[in-house]
Amino acid sequence: MSKQISYLFIATVFLVSCATSRKVQVIQDALSKKDTSANQIISEVPKVDSVIIVKDIFDKISHTKLTYTSLNARLKVDYETANKSDALVANVSIDKGNCIYIIVKGSLGVIGLRALINKDSVVLYYPLDKKLEVRPLAYLQEIIKIPVTYSMLEDLIVGNPIFLENVTIASYKANNHQLQIGLVGQLFKNLVSLSEDNTKVLHLKLDDLDINQHRTCDITYSNHTLALKNQFPLNRDIAFASQSRFELHLEVKEFAFNEPLKYTFVMPKQGSVKTKTKRK
């Protein structure tokens, strides 16, 4: 496993309400009287109740997150870049709000990487080379070119949608009883697609507001199951594109919430290589 792929994997694997069908129909009826293009603007819809319904649905879905103290999970990971593709297995343990442990194994079951992530740093250990590296958490941002925080990494692992805070609803469209909501934040436009019953996020598409950055991120969530009274997507497809493209498919094979951490380890104390974050 090359170092570059390891960084991309670590960055990407972390680089995520119920409305009745009658309410959805109200939205569709309102849209049918106006332009039904994908970028239908809320201000153009004459029915105030439709706007209120959409806002209520979004507020509920954006605040419905899995609440937990710990997570143990085994994931099957398939990734593809312009030059390489591979299949891996990742064992992950999360101590919510404190640290994330990751053990990455290749197709032959050999451990190629151990990673320990906390609020300040990323520690990477390559057992085959017996090499230890310590990076600042901001290093992940350099790799994927998207600002990430520790809490966002936790959200990505458990399938909670990301970049839904501090946004403005700019547009919406009801299509085949499924609702799409267009959002505008400080850095990205975010198109959110919901399930027919508006209880699950099925797809997020992030586009950089700065067209010179050319950053996009696609996340598809599927195969949801009920966990902790909320929806937990077992499958994720992530595609990141900037100057290059990286695609990742994750399948959660085993998981357990709120149990003692299973995949912990102690990093060796041998010499480490520290790399400072580049300054723009």
C-alpha contacts under 8 A as a table, 3 or more apart, distances in Angstrom:
res1	aa1	res2	aa2	distance
1	M	5	I	6.74
1	M	6	S	6.68
1	M	106	G	7.71
1	M	112	G	6.46
2	S	5	I	5.36
2	S	6	S	6.21
3	K	6	S	4.93
3	K	7	Y	6.19
4	Q	7	Y	5.22
4	Q	8	L	6.21
5	I	8	L	4.99
5	I	9	F	5.96
6	S	9	F	5.07
6	S	10	I	6.17
6	S	113	L	7.59
7	Y	10	I	5.16
7	Y	11	A	5.98
7	Y	140	L	7.67
7	Y	143	I	7.27
8	L	11	A	5.09
8	L	12	T	5.86
8	L	143	I	6.67
8	L	144	I	7.29
9	F	12	T	5.20
9	F	13	V	5.62
10	I	13	V	5.43
10	I	14	F	6.38
10	I	15	L	7.48
11	A	14	F	5.67
11	A	15	L	4.70
11	A	140	L	5.35
11	A	141	Q	7.83
11	A	143	I	6.98
11	A	144	I	6.65
12	T	15	L	3.57
12	T	144	I	7.34
12	T	238	I	7.90
12	T	248	L	7.79
13	V	156	L	7.21
13	V	157	I	6.79
13	V	248	L	7.94
14	F	152	M	7.59
14	F	153	L	4.35
14	F	154	E	6.67
14	F	155	D	7.74
14	F	156	L	5.12
14	F	157	I	5.56
15	L	140	L	7.95
15	L	144	I	7.29
15	L	148	V	7.13
15	L	152	M	7.95
15	L	153	L	6.21
15	L	156	L	6.68
16	V	152	M	7.60
16	V	155	D	5.51
16	V	156	L	3.97
16	V	157	I	7.26
16	V	158	V	7.57
16	V	159	G	4.92
16	V	160	N	4.58
16	V	161	P	3.68
16	V	162	I	4.54
16	V	219	I	7.36
17	S	57	I	5.86
17	S	58	F	7.84
17	S	60	K	4.89
17	S	61	I	5.15
17	S	64	T	7.45
17	S	198	N	5.84
17	S	199	T	4.78
17	S	200	K	7.94
18	C	57	I	7.22
18	C	197	D	6.04
18	C	198	N	5.43
18	C	199	T	5.32
19	A	23	K	6.23
19	A	24	V	7.18
19	A	57	I	6.75
19	A	197	D	6.22
19	A	198	N	6.05
19	A	199	T	8.00
20	T	23	K	5.34
20	T	24	V	6.68
20	T	197	D	6.91
21	S	24	V	5.05
21	S	25	Q	6.17
21	S	177	H	7.61
21	S	197	D	7.29
22	R	25	Q	5.02
22	R	26	V	6.39
23	K	26	V	5.05
23	K	27	I	6.61
23	K	53	I	7.10
24	V	27	I	5.14
24	V	28	Q	6.36
24	V	174	A	7.22
24	V	177	H	6.45
24	V	178	Q	8.00
24	V	179	L	7.81
25	Q	28	Q	4.92
25	Q	29	D	6.02
25	Q	177	H	7.53
26	V	29	D	5.11
26	V	30	A	6.20
26	V	50	S	6.37
27	I	30	A	5.17
27	I	31	L	6.20
27	I	50	S	5.29
27	I	53	I	7.94
27	I	54	V	7.95
27	I	174	A	6.56
28	Q	31	L	5.05
28	Q	32	S	6.06
28	Q	173	K	7.81
28	Q	174	A	5.61
28	Q	175	N	7.70
29	D	32	S	5.17
29	D	33	K	6.89
30	A	33	K	5.74
30	A	34	K	7.27
30	A	45	V	6.43
30	A	46	P	7.28
30	A	47	K	6.32
30	A	50	S	6.96
31	L	34	K	5.36
31	L	35	D	6.89
31	L	36	T	5.97
31	L	40	Q	7.94
31	L	45	V	6.77
31	L	173	K	7.41
31	L	174	A	7.71
32	S	35	D	7.26
32	S	36	T	6.47
34	K	44	E	7.46
34	K	45	V	6.91
35	D	40	Q	6.45
36	T	39	N	7.99
36	T	40	Q	6.21
36	T	173	K	7.46
37	S	40	Q	5.58
37	S	173	K	7.93
38	A	172	Y	7.62
38	A	173	K	6.29
39	N	171	S	5.96
39	N	172	Y	7.07
39	N	173	K	7.58
39	N	182	G	7.87
40	Q	44	E	7.44
40	Q	171	S	5.50
40	Q	172	Y	6.09
40	Q	173	K	6.57
41	I	44	E	5.53
41	I	45	V	7.22
41	I	170	A	6.26
41	I	171	S	4.59
41	I	172	Y	6.92
42	I	45	V	5.44
42	I	51	V	6.69
42	I	170	A	6.61
42	I	171	S	5.40
42	I	172	Y	6.88
43	S	46	P	7.52
45	V	48	V	7.50
45	V	50	S	7.97
45	V	51	V	7.83
47	K	50	S	5.62
47	K	51	V	7.13
48	V	51	V	5.33
48	V	52	I	6.42
49	D	52	I	5.01
49	D	53	I	6.12
50	S	53	I	5.04
50	S	54	V	6.29
51	V	54	V	5.21
51	V	55	K	6.21
52	I	55	K	5.13
52	I	56	D	6.06
53	I	56	D	5.08
53	I	57	I	6.18
54	V	57	I	5.13
54	V	58	F	6.16
54	V	172	Y	7.79
55	K	58	F	5.12
55	K	59	D	6.03
55	K	169	I	7.70
56	D	59	D	5.16
56	D	60	K	6.26
57	I	60	K	5.33
57	I	61	I	6.23
57	I	198	N	7.11
58	F	61	I	5.20
58	F	62	S	5.91
58	F	181	I	7.98
59	D	62	S	5.32
59	D	63	H	6.25
60	K	63	H	5.36
60	K	64	T	6.09
61	I	64	T	5.15
61	I	198	N	7.67
61	I	199	T	6.70
61	I	200	K	7.42
61	I	201	V	7.71
62	S	65	K	7.45
62	S	161	P	7.56
62	S	164	L	6.29
62	S	165	E	7.81
64	T	230	N	7.36
65	K	160	N	5.94
65	K	230	N	7.17
66	L	158	V	7.49
66	L	160	N	7.05
66	L	227	A	7.82
66	L	228	L	6.69
66	L	230	N	6.15
66	L	231	Q	7.69
66	L	232	F	7.69
67	T	228	L	7.31
68	Y	71	L	7.55
68	Y	96	K	7.16
68	Y	228	L	7.87
68	Y	257	F	6.58
68	Y	258	N	6.14
69	T	95	D	6.52
69	T	96	K	5.16
69	T	257	F	7.39
69	T	258	N	5.37
70	S	93	S	7.28
70	S	94	I	5.31
70	S	95	D	4.92
70	S	96	K	5.49
70	S	257	F	5.60
70	S	258	N	4.66
70	S	259	E	6.32
70	S	260	P	7.34
70	S	261	L	6.97
71	L	92	V	7.70
71	L	93	S	5.48
71	L	94	I	5.05
71	L	95	D	7.06
71	L	96	K	7.88
71	L	255	F	7.07
71	L	256	A	5.78
71	L	257	F	4.54
71	L	258	N	6.16
71	L	259	E	7.04
71	L	261	L	7.21
72	N	91	N	7.61
72	N	92	V	5.74
72	N	93	S	4.49
72	N	94	I	6.65
72	N	255	F	5.49
72	N	256	A	5.31
72	N	257	F	6.54
72	N	259	E	7.64
72	N	261	L	6.43
72	N	262	K	6.24
72	N	263	Y	7.30
73	A	91	N	5.87
73	A	92	V	5.21
73	A	93	S	6.50
73	A	252	V	6.86
73	A	253	K	7.43
73	A	254	E	5.37
73	A	255	F	4.18
73	A	256	A	6.56
74	R	89	V	7.19
74	R	90	A	5.84
74	R	91	N	4.56
74	R	92	V	6.33
74	R	252	V	6.01
74	R	253	K	5.56
74	R	254	E	5.12
74	R	255	F	6.51
75	L	89	V	5.72
75	L	90	A	5.12
75	L	91	N	6.33
75	L	92	V	7.88
75	L	250	L	6.40
75	L	251	E	5.43
75	L	252	V	4.50
75	L	253	K	5.54
75	L	254	E	7.23
76	K	87	A	7.42
76	K	88	L	6.09
76	K	89	V	4.77
76	K	90	A	6.50
76	K	250	L	5.76
76	K	251	E	5.09
76	K	252	V	6.51
76	K	253	K	6.87
77	V	87	A	5.66
77	V	88	L	4.96
77	V	89	V	5.77
77	V	90	A	7.04
77	V	248	L	7.03
77	V	249	H	5.77
77	V	250	L	4.83
77	V	251	E	6.64
78	D	85	S	7.42
78	D	86	D	5.88
78	D	87	A	4.47
78	D	88	L	6.31
78	D	248	L	5.77
78	D	249	H	5.09
78	D	250	L	6.65
79	Y	85	S	5.49
79	Y	86	D	5.70
79	Y	87	A	6.60
79	Y	246	F	7.40
79	Y	247	E	5.57
79	Y	248	L	4.38
79	Y	249	H	6.28
80	E	83	N	7.80
80	E	84	K	5.81
80	E	85	S	4.15
80	E	86	D	6.76
80	E	246	F	6.02
80	E	247	E	5.22
80	E	248	L	6.57
81	T	84	K	5.23
81	T	85	S	6.18
81	T	245	R	6.21
81	T	246	F	4.88
81	T	247	E	6.53
82	A	244	S	7.63
82	A	245	R	6.88
82	A	246	F	7.55
87	A	106	G	7.01
87	A	107	S	6.30
88	L	104	V	6.85
88	L	105	K	5.80
88	L	106	G	4.96
88	L	107	S	5.89
89	V	104	V	5.80
89	V	105	K	5.17
89	V	106	G	6.54
89	V	107	S	7.57
90	A	102	I	6.59
90	A	103	I	5.56
90	A	104	V	4.51
90	A	105	K	6.32
91	N	102	I	5.69
91	N	103	I	5.12
91	N	104	V	6.57
91	N	263	Y	6.63
92	V	100	I	7.18
92	V	101	Y	5.59
92	V	102	I	4.65
92	V	103	I	6.61
92	V	263	Y	6.35
93	S	100	I	5.87
93	S	101	Y	5.11
93	S	102	I	6.69
93	S	261	L	5.90
93	S	262	K	6.43
93	S	263	Y	5.54
93	S	264	T	6.92
94	I	98	N	7.91
94	I	99	C	6.09
94	I	100	I	4.55
94	I	101	Y	6.36
94	I	154	E	7.71
94	I	261	L	7.26
95	D	98	N	5.50
95	D	99	C	5.35
95	D	100	I	6.29
95	D	261	L	7.29
96	K	99	C	6.82
96	K	154	E	7.65
97	G	150	Y	7.98
97	G	151	S	7.00
98	N	118	N	5.98
98	N	119	K	6.93
99	C	116	L	6.99
99	C	117	I	5.50
99	C	118	N	4.40
99	C	119	K	7.20
100	I	115	A	7.98
100	I	116	L	5.77
100	I	117	I	5.06
100	I	118	N	6.45
100	I	154	E	7.99
101	Y	114	R	7.61
101	Y	115	A	5.92
101	Y	116	L	4.83
101	Y	117	I	6.62
101	Y	263	Y	6.65
101	Y	264	T	6.06
101	Y	265	F	7.75
102	I	113	L	7.98
102	I	114	R	5.70
102	I	115	A	5.01
102	I	116	L	6.45
102	I	263	Y	7.37
103	I	111	I	6.96
103	I	112	G	7.97
103	I	113	L	5.99
103	I	114	R	4.66
103	I	115	A	6.54
103	I	263	Y	7.47
104	V	111	I	5.80
104	V	112	G	5.85
104	V	113	L	5.14
104	V	114	R	6.35
105	K	108	L	7.65
105	K	109	G	5.31
105	K	110	V	5.26
105	K	111	I	4.28
105	K	112	G	5.51
105	K	113	L	7.11
106	G	109	G	5.30
106	G	110	V	5.52
106	G	111	I	6.51
106	G	112	G	6.50
107	S	110	V	7.47
111	I	114	R	7.62
111	I	127	P	7.01
111	I	128	L	7.96
112	G	126	Y	5.88
112	G	127	P	6.33
112	G	128	L	6.65
113	L	124	L	6.91
113	L	125	Y	5.74
113	L	126	Y	4.86
113	L	127	P	6.60
114	R	124	L	5.89
114	R	125	Y	5.13
114	R	126	Y	6.60
114	R	127	P	7.79
115	A	122	V	6.99
115	A	123	V	5.55
115	A	124	L	4.64
115	A	125	Y	6.35
116	L	122	V	5.92
116	L	123	V	5.09
116	L	124	L	6.69
117	I	120	D	7.82
117	I	121	S	5.93
117	I	122	V	4.57
117	I	123	V	6.31
117	I	137	L	7.77
118	N	121	S	5.58
118	N	122	V	6.67
118	N	137	L	7.80
118	N	150	Y	6.93
119	K	137	L	7.02
119	K	149	T	7.74
119	K	150	Y	5.34
120	D	136	P	6.04
120	D	137	L	5.31
121	S	134	V	6.95
121	S	135	R	5.61
121	S	136	P	4.27
121	S	137	L	4.40
121	S	138	A	7.90
122	V	134	V	5.88
122	V	135	R	5.03
122	V	136	P	5.94
122	V	137	L	5.62
123	V	132	L	7.31
123	V	133	E	5.79
123	V	134	V	4.53
123	V	135	R	6.24
124	L	132	L	5.77
124	L	133	E	5.11
124	L	134	V	6.36
125	Y	130	K	7.06
125	Y	131	K	5.69
125	Y	132	L	4.45
125	Y	133	E	6.36
125	Y	267	M	7.30
126	Y	129	D	5.58
126	Y	130	K	5.53
126	Y	131	K	5.22
126	Y	132	L	6.52
127	P	130	K	4.63
127	P	131	K	6.79
128	L	131	K	7.97
131	K	272	S	7.26
132	L	268	P	7.70
132	L	270	Q	7.26
132	L	271	G	6.91
132	L	272	S	4.91
132	L	273	V	6.59
133	E	272	S	5.03
133	E	273	V	4.71
133	E	274	K	6.06
134	V	272	S	6.46
134	V	273	V	6.16
134	V	274	K	5.10
134	V	275	T	7.18
135	R	139	Y	6.34
135	R	274	K	5.95
135	R	275	T	5.86
135	R	276	K	7.15
136	P	139	Y	5.52
136	P	275	T	7.84
136	P	276	K	7.14
136	P	277	T	6.94
137	L	140	L	6.02
137	L	141	Q	7.82
137	L	149	T	7.87
137	L	150	Y	7.83
138	A	141	Q	5.28
138	A	142	E	6.89
138	A	148	V	7.56
138	A	277	T	6.72
139	Y	142	E	5.11
139	Y	143	I	6.60
139	Y	277	T	5.81
140	L	143	I	5.12
140	L	144	I	6.40
140	L	145	K	7.92
140	L	148	V	7.31
141	Q	144	I	5.43
141	Q	145	K	5.03
141	Q	146	I	5.35
141	Q	147	P	5.31
141	Q	148	V	6.07
142	E	145	K	5.22
142	E	146	I	7.70
142	E	277	T	7.75
142	E	278	K	7.86
144	I	240	F	7.70
145	K	215	R	7.54
145	K	242	S	7.71
146	I	215	R	7.97
148	V	152	M	6.13
148	V	153	L	7.03
149	T	152	M	5.13
149	T	153	L	6.47
150	Y	153	L	5.18
150	Y	154	E	6.59
151	S	154	E	5.12
151	S	155	D	6.30
152	M	155	D	4.93
152	M	156	L	6.22
152	M	162	I	6.83
153	L	156	L	5.15
153	L	157	I	6.46
154	E	157	I	5.27
154	E	158	V	6.48
155	D	158	V	5.39
155	D	159	G	5.91
155	D	160	N	4.75
155	D	161	P	6.89
155	D	162	I	7.02
156	L	159	G	5.11
156	L	160	N	5.98
156	L	161	P	7.14
156	L	162	I	7.27
157	I	160	N	7.72
158	V	232	F	7.05
158	V	233	P	7.85
159	G	221	Y	7.55
159	G	232	F	6.43
159	G	233	P	5.98
159	G	236	R	7.88
161	P	164	L	7.04
161	P	201	V	7.27
161	P	204	L	7.70
162	I	165	E	7.92
163	F	167	V	7.98
163	F	185	G	7.72
163	F	190	N	7.55
164	L	167	V	6.24
164	L	190	N	7.98
165	E	185	G	7.90
166	N	185	G	6.30
166	N	186	Q	7.84
167	V	183	L	6.02
167	V	184	V	5.38
167	V	185	G	4.41
167	V	186	Q	7.48
168	T	183	L	5.45
168	T	184	V	5.25
168	T	185	G	6.49
169	I	172	Y	7.92
169	I	181	I	7.04
169	I	182	G	6.00
169	I	183	L	4.66
169	I	184	V	6.61
170	A	181	I	7.73
170	A	182	G	5.43
170	A	183	L	5.37
170	A	184	V	6.47
171	S	181	I	5.89
171	S	182	G	4.79
171	S	183	L	7.08
172	Y	179	L	7.15
172	Y	180	Q	5.48
172	Y	181	I	4.38
172	Y	182	G	5.81
173	K	179	L	5.87
173	K	180	Q	5.24
173	K	181	I	6.67
174	A	177	H	6.02
174	A	178	Q	5.56
174	A	179	L	4.57
174	A	180	Q	6.37
175	N	178	Q	5.23
175	N	179	L	6.39
175	N	180	Q	7.85
177	H	196	E	5.63
178	Q	193	S	7.35
178	Q	194	L	6.18
178	Q	195	S	5.92
178	Q	196	E	4.74
178	Q	197	D	7.83
178	Q	198	N	7.64
179	L	193	S	5.99
179	L	194	L	5.52
179	L	195	S	7.35
179	L	196	E	7.29
179	L	198	N	7.40
180	Q	191	L	6.78
180	Q	192	V	5.55
180	Q	193	S	4.46
180	Q	194	L	6.37
181	I	191	L	5.78
181	I	192	V	5.20
181	I	193	S	6.58
182	G	189	K	7.25
182	G	190	N	5.93
182	G	191	L	4.54
182	G	192	V	6.40
183	L	189	K	5.68
183	L	190	N	5.01
183	L	191	L	6.17
183	L	192	V	7.76
184	V	188	F	6.27
184	V	189	K	4.60
184	V	190	N	6.31
185	G	188	F	5.43
185	G	189	K	6.19
185	G	190	N	7.72
187	L	208	D	6.09
187	L	209	L	5.72
187	L	210	D	7.59
188	F	206	L	5.95
188	F	207	D	5.35
188	F	208	D	4.55
188	F	209	L	5.16
189	K	205	K	7.89
189	K	206	L	5.62
189	K	207	D	5.14
189	K	208	D	6.37
189	K	209	L	6.36
190	N	204	L	6.56
190	N	205	K	5.47
190	N	206	L	4.64
190	N	207	D	6.57
191	L	203	H	7.91
191	L	204	L	5.70
191	L	205	K	5.13
191	L	206	L	6.74
192	V	201	V	7.05
192	V	202	L	7.71
192	V	203	H	5.86
192	V	204	L	4.86
192	V	205	K	6.79
193	S	201	V	6.07
193	S	202	L	5.59
193	S	203	H	5.09
193	S	204	L	6.61
194	L	197	D	7.85
194	L	198	N	5.34
194	L	199	T	7.13
194	L	200	K	5.68
194	L	201	V	4.66
194	L	202	L	5.40
194	L	203	H	7.18
195	S	198	N	4.98
195	S	199	T	6.32
195	S	200	K	5.31
195	S	201	V	6.37
195	S	202	L	6.18
196	E	199	T	7.87
197	D	200	K	7.74
198	N	201	V	7.70
199	T	231	Q	7.83
200	K	231	Q	6.67
201	V	204	L	7.70
201	V	221	Y	6.87
202	L	220	T	5.78
202	L	221	Y	4.86
202	L	222	S	6.42
203	H	218	D	7.45
203	H	219	I	5.67
203	H	220	T	4.42
203	H	221	Y	5.97
204	L	217	C	7.94
204	L	218	D	5.86
204	L	219	I	5.16
204	L	220	T	6.51
205	K	216	T	7.31
205	K	217	C	5.84
205	K	218	D	4.65
205	K	219	I	6.51
206	L	216	T	5.39
206	L	217	C	5.01
206	L	218	D	6.40
207	D	214	H	7.84
207	D	215	R	6.16
207	D	216	T	4.68
207	D	217	C	6.82
208	D	211	I	6.34
208	D	213	Q	6.76
208	D	214	H	6.53
208	D	215	R	5.34
208	D	216	T	6.33
210	D	213	Q	5.62
210	D	214	H	7.37
211	I	214	H	5.46
211	I	215	R	7.98
213	Q	242	S	7.32
214	H	241	A	7.73
214	H	242	S	5.53
214	H	243	Q	7.62
215	R	240	F	7.73
215	R	241	A	5.89
215	R	242	S	4.67
216	T	240	F	6.00
216	T	241	A	5.36
216	T	242	S	6.62
217	C	238	I	7.20
217	C	239	A	5.72
217	C	240	F	4.58
217	C	241	A	6.43
218	D	237	D	7.75
218	D	238	I	5.58
218	D	239	A	5.06
218	D	240	F	6.50
219	I	236	R	6.76
219	I	237	D	5.59
219	I	238	I	4.57
219	I	239	A	6.63
220	T	236	R	5.55
220	T	237	D	5.04
220	T	238	I	6.59
221	Y	224	H	7.72
221	Y	233	P	5.74
221	Y	234	L	7.71
221	Y	235	N	5.93
221	Y	236	R	4.84
221	Y	237	D	6.80
222	S	233	P	5.45
222	S	234	L	6.55
222	S	235	N	5.16
222	S	236	R	6.47
223	N	233	P	5.60
223	N	234	L	5.45
223	N	235	N	5.82
224	H	231	Q	5.91
224	H	232	F	5.24
224	H	233	P	4.05
224	H	234	L	5.81
224	H	235	N	7.71
225	T	231	Q	5.66
225	T	232	F	5.25
225	T	233	P	6.32
225	T	234	L	7.15
226	L	229	K	6.12
226	L	230	N	5.57
226	L	231	Q	4.88
226	L	232	F	6.00
227	A	230	N	5.38
227	A	231	Q	6.05
227	A	232	F	5.92
233	P	236	R	7.14
234	L	250	L	7.92
234	L	251	E	5.79
234	L	252	V	4.94
234	L	253	K	7.70
235	N	249	H	7.46
235	N	250	L	5.60
235	N	251	E	4.65
235	N	252	V	6.37
236	R	249	H	5.85
236	R	250	L	5.10
236	R	251	E	6.70
237	D	247	E	7.50
237	D	248	L	5.81
237	D	249	H	4.58
237	D	250	L	6.40
238	I	247	E	5.72
238	I	248	L	5.07
238	I	249	H	6.38
239	A	245	R	7.17
239	A	246	F	5.79
239	A	247	E	4.38
239	A	248	L	6.33
240	F	245	R	5.66
240	F	246	F	5.26
240	F	247	E	6.38
241	A	244	S	5.59
241	A	245	R	4.31
241	A	246	F	6.46
242	S	245	R	6.47
252	V	255	F	7.03
256	A	259	E	6.63
261	L	264	T	6.48
